[in-house]
Amino acid sequence: MHNLAKMNLKVYFIFLVLTSVLWLMMKLSDNYSRQVEVKLNFVDLPSGFAIYHQSDSFVTINVSAEGFKMISLLGEGANELPVSINDVLISQQSDGRRIANLNGTVLKKIINEQLGYNISEKNIHPESISVFMDIVDTSEVPVFINLNITPRTGYRIYGDLKIKPEKINVVGPRIIVDTIHRISSERIFAKDVHESFYQVIPLVSVCKYVDYEFDRVDVNVDVVEFIESQMEVPISLKTDITGMKFRIIPEKVRLNFQVALPDYPAIKPEMFEVVAQLDSMRLLRHSGLIPVLTKYPSNIYNPKLNVEKVDFIVVK
């Protein structure tokens, strides 16, 4: 009894599947109407030319067909049609650029031949498409890195940003290439950086009609620890008073600054210059002199003198 029930259930499912398939085949044999968007891929351009603008890349067609054929039309890649520019009427402008004009007759011929339909021009929208072409040109342009680095507290960027390659060739229609003065990278954020930073960064596409020699670049920048340091530097006295000799008190002043750890051993007192200016008015008032840091290495940061004024005496 149990085996009989199991066999009846299997027969039921087989019957259900066959009925469903039969129903589907009957439905697919019916005619259906719908709008289908077709993408046109333009190929076989005149030698040395590239597209820089299209009035449209898609056409919409009203299709009436059996369900089986409709499925094939809607399948992946089925609505992309290659269009040979060599088969299209091309006009040449005074500046050397060219225009390919696809009117309704041409569009109808291309769609019907490749899709196997008999669609009238009134069922195609837009009714015409224009493809604009210019001479292919190449230009070498610099790469701009859109990089925002935030070093960890106590660290700084050390040296210049290194980009490889620094320049790339861009290839495309001359009318677009002539407007490209640099290529930017994608925007990159790096926080709490406390060591050398290296990353391969993609470049941002200017437009679909332009190709790059490289689509990404190597970026490298050193980030090192900076330390607080100090150094005693002699004070130079400058004066236009003649016939008298003066001495600064104190003769040296302490200078505080920040410097990259790798650069610290090379920092020497003779790299700095502190000047105090003495004129006749200050001599009469015997007011303090203001020391000014007039020279220091370019690789130190936040230099500060530990005094605001120094004194002087007349030496007999």
Buried (B, 14 or more C-beta within 10 A) or exposed (E): EEEEEEEEEEEEEEEEEEEEEEEEEEEBEEEBEEEBEBEBEBEEBBEEBBBBBBEBBBBBBBBBBEBEBBEEBEEEEEBEBEBEBEEBEBEEEEEEBBBBBBBBEBBBEBBBEEBEBEBEBEBBBBBBBBBBBBBBBEBEBEBBBEBEBEBEEEBBBBEEBEBEEEBBBBBBBBBBBEEBEEBEBEEBEBEEBEEEBEBEBEBBEBEEBBBBEBEBBEBEBBBBBBEEBEBEBBBBBEBEEEEEEBEBEEEBBEBEBBBBBEBEEEBEEEBBBBBBBBEEEBBEEEEBBBBEBEEBBEBBEEBEBEEEEBEBEEEE
